[in-house]
């Protein structure tokens, strides 16, 4: 599967001596159904405990927008976001939850975590 073109940027975590939780919600996520080409709408929630690096929020927004015209399954996009976020920032832990809007009478919520 083709990766996104946008790179997540990081910033130094000035409080890396302690563990704390960061919860980010992006309610305007869109991608395309790979079968029909119709748009899928979701709220993406990233919940992570940073180590030395934080993900810079503007770059995260641009990263999310990169999926707008990408045909991808809900399960795949959730795991791809987790992998890219983890690669960029190397957190202690991370959970990505994708709450997709109703399509065809079905709601989909995908949650992926590391470590498991």
Beta strands, then each sheet from edge to edge (+ up, - down):
strand 1: 10-12
strand 2: 21-32
strand 3: 39-49
strand 4: 53-55
strand 5: 93-103
strand 6: 106-114
sheet 1: 1+ 4-
sheet 2: 2+ 3- 5+ 6-
end
